[in-house]
Amino acid sequence: MTVKERLLHAARQLIAEKGWGAVSTRVLAERAGVGPGVVHYHFDSLHALLVRASVQALRAAVDGLTQVLDEVDDPQEALAALLAALDEHDEPQELFTETLLAATRDDALRRAVADVLADFRRTLAGWLAAHDVPTPEATAAVLAAAVDGVLLHRTLTPDLTRGTVVPVLARVLR
């Protein structure tokens, strides 16, 4: 793993563990096993590093969800598969929660996160349209928001499982 990759990996871990605002250059460098000056050698700022790390993780998760859709044919099955993929993703859900919260206060991060989510909604809407789900764009927007909400709530209520969520959200698809 390159130094840059170690920094990005450490940033993702620390955002999930401590929260966006608690990550300092010193703590990040220590976690990555490098000197603090190396952070600014590879990135313009700590903020730029945190944005890149979190958006990369979000993009990887969304890209994985897009691949999941290619493997299913039924809308309810798709919903279950999407939630399963999120459960099995390498990054902790706290990383995504912290990123969404930070995006409410940071315009650059908000735009980057919005782009990733818009790409996913477009892909989901296309899949829904191909499977004859009515109002695919609106349905994709509501489902994406609902899944985001489920992820946020799971940080407080871990027993909000796929088995509970899928039947309820599947009603939206009918």
N, C-alpha and C positions, 0 to 999 in steps of 0.2 A: 504494500500500500504506500503510495507516495505521501509526502508531507502534506500536500494540499488535500488529499483524500482523508488523511488522519485528522486534519483540522475540521473538515466538513463533518466527518463521523462524530468527532468529539462535540461539535456544535449541536448536532441533532440530539445526542444523548443529554447534554446539559440543558437544552431548551426543554426537553421532556421532563427532566428531573427537577430543575430549579425554577423554570419559568424564564421567559424571554429577557426580562429586565435584570435578572440575577446573574447573567453570564458576563463575566469580565474577561479581558484579554489574558490576564494572569491565570485565571482558573481554566480557561480554554486551553492555553498553551501547556499548562501542567497536565491536563487530561490527555492532550495529544502527544505529550512527551517531547515538547520542543521549547525553545526559549521564547519569551513574549515578543521579541522583535521579529520572529519568523512569521507571526500572524500578519503583521503589516507589510512584510516582504511579499506575501502571496495575495493579499487582499487590500483594497483601498482603505478599508476600515473594518472594525469589528461588526458594525451594523451590516455592511455589505456581505460579510461572511455568513452572518446569521440568516440574512434574507436568502442568499444562495442555497445554504444548507436546507432550510425549511421548504423552499419552493421546489428544489430538486426532489426532496422526499415526497412532497405532495404530488408532483408530476409523475414520479415513479408509481405511486399508489394508483393514480388515475389511469395511467397507461395499463397497469395490470387489470384494472376493472374493465377497460375496453376489450382486452383479450378475453376476459371471462364471458362477455356478451357473445362473442363469436362461438362459444361452446354450448349455448343453450338455445332452445326454440320457443319456450313458453314464458310469458311475462312473469308469472309467479316463480317459476324456476330461476329466471334471471335475477329477480329480487333476492331470492335465497342465496344464489351464487355470489352476487355482489357483496352481500353482508358476510358471507363465509370468507370471501377474499380479503375483506377488511379485517376480519378477525385473525387471519393468518399472515397479514402483512408484517414485514420485518420491523417496521418502525412502530413505537408505542403510540397509542391513540392520544396520549397527552401531548405529543409533539404537534399533532394536527390541531388540537384544542388550543394550545398556546399560540400557534401560528395564526389561527383565526382571530383570537383575541388581540394579538399584536397588530393584526391588519386593520382593526378598528381605529387604531391611533397612528397609523403609518401609511401615507398615501402610496408610496412606491410598493410597499408590500401588498397593500390592498389591490392595486392594479395587477400585480403579478399573480396573486391568488385568484382574483376574479377571472383572469385569462385562463388559468388552469381549469377552474370550475366551469367556465363557459364552454371550453373545449369538450369537457365531459358531458355537459348537458346537451350539446349538439350531437355528440355520438349517441347518447342515450335516446334522444328524440328520434334520430334516424332509425335506430333499432326498433323503437316502439312503433314508428310509422310502418316499418316493414312487417311488423307483426300485428297490424290492424288495431292498435290501441288508439281510441279516440283522443283528439287534441294532444298529439304527441309532445309538442313543445311545452305546453303548460304542464302536462303530466311529468315530463322529465324535470322541469324546474321544481315542482312540488316534491317529487321523489328524492331528488338530490338534496333539497333542503331538509326533508324528513330524515334522510340517512345522516346528514351532518348533525342534526339535532339528536339523533340516537347516539352518535359517537360522543357528543358533548355530555349527554345524560349518563352514558355508561361510566364516565369518570367518577360520577357520584353514586350511580346505581348499577354496579357490575352485573346484577342478575337480569338486566334488561337484555335478554338473549335473543338470538335469531328466531328461536321457537316462539317467542312472544311477539316479536316485531313483524315477522313475515306475514302471518295471517291477517294482521290488522292493515298493513300497508298494501297487501295484495288486493284488498277491497277497492283501493284507489284505481287499480288497473282494470277492474271489471266495468 
